Amino acid sequence: MQDVFLFSYGTLRQTEVQLALFGREVAGTPDAMLGWRQRMIEITDPEVIAKSGTRWHPMVERSDSAEDAVEGTLFRITPEDLASADAYEVDYVRREVCLRSGLTAYVYGDPEE
């Protein structure tokens, strides 16, 4: 199966989260979501808190300003890694976005979007 692109602006960039989810550290490259902004939400799932070390996680939402951007990291992962990330991101929905680089990647964001 073909690898997939995943953009992270939050805890999926943490080594301890990657080790817990993927069993290895995953290298990535800087990128950004243009026309989006970030806010913090409180996570209540004890497994997610245990893996990330915090109950406060960032969340993205579309912005009214095209000048807003959410900086993060673009990862190339396997479909199995994506399934592990899906199971971890219980308070988010996965969608595709176009990044500053011109690449399309999955990102986890606000279910209300």
C-alpha positions in Angstrom: 0.0 0.0 0.0 1.1 3.6 -0.7 2.2 5.9 2.1 0.0 8.8 3.1 0.8 12.4 4.1 -0.3 13.5 7.6 0.1 17.1 8.8 0.4 17.6 12.5 0.4 20.9 14.5 0.1 19.2 17.9 0.9 16.2 19.9 1.6 13.8 17.0 4.9 15.7 16.7 6.0 14.5 20.2 8.4 11.6 20.3 6.6 9.9 23.1 3.3 10.0 21.2 4.9 8.7 18.1 6.6 5.8 20.0 3.2 4.9 21.6 1.3 5.0 18.4 3.7 3.9 15.7 6.4 2.1 17.6 9.1 4.4 16.2 10.0 8.1 15.8 8.8 9.6 12.5 10.7 12.3 10.8 8.9 15.1 9.0 9.3 18.4 7.3 8.0 21.9 8.2 4.8 23.0 6.4 1.7 25.1 7.2 -2.0 25.3 6.8 -2.9 28.7 5.3 -6.2 30.3 6.2 -6.5 28.4 9.5 -6.0 29.3 13.2 -5.3 27.4 16.3 -7.0 27.2 19.8 -6.6 24.9 22.8 -9.2 22.3 23.9 -9.4 20.1 27.0 -9.1 16.4 26.3 -10.9 14.0 28.7 -9.8 10.6 27.3 -7.4 9.1 29.9 -5.4 7.1 27.3 -4.8 10.2 25.1 -3.7 12.2 28.2 -1.4 9.4 29.3 0.3 9.3 25.8 0.6 13.0 25.4 1.3 14.0 29.0 -1.3 16.8 29.0 -5.0 17.3 28.9 -4.7 20.5 26.8 -4.3 19.9 23.1 -4.4 22.3 20.1 -7.3 22.3 17.7 -7.5 24.0 14.3 -10.4 25.8 12.7 -10.8 27.8 9.5 -10.0 31.5 9.8 -11.7 34.5 8.3 -8.2 35.8 7.4 -6.3 34.3 4.6 -3.2 35.6 6.4 -3.6 33.3 9.3 -1.5 30.1 9.2 -1.0 27.1 11.4 2.6 25.9 11.4 3.4 22.2 11.8 5.1 19.2 10.5 4.3 17.1 7.4 4.8 13.3 7.9 4.9 10.5 5.4 3.3 7.5 7.2 1.8 4.1 6.4 -1.9 3.4 6.3 -1.4 1.3 9.5 0.1 4.4 11.2 -2.9 6.5 10.0 -5.3 4.0 11.6 -3.3 4.2 14.9 -3.5 8.0 14.7 -7.2 7.8 14.0 -7.7 5.8 17.2 -5.7 8.3 19.2 -7.4 11.5 17.8 -10.8 10.7 19.5 -11.9 14.4 19.8 -11.0 15.3 16.2 -12.1 14.5 12.7 -9.7 13.7 9.9 -9.9 15.7 6.7 -7.7 16.6 3.7 -6.1 20.0 3.4 -3.8 21.7 0.9 -0.6 22.9 2.6 1.7 25.8 1.9 4.0 23.4 0.0 1.1 22.6 -2.4 0.9 19.0 -1.1 -2.4 17.6 0.1 -2.4 15.9 3.5 -4.7 14.6 6.2 -5.1 16.7 9.3 -7.1 16.2 12.5 -9.3 19.2 13.3 -12.5 20.5 14.8 -15.5 18.1 14.2 -17.8 21.2 14.0 -16.0 22.4 10.8 
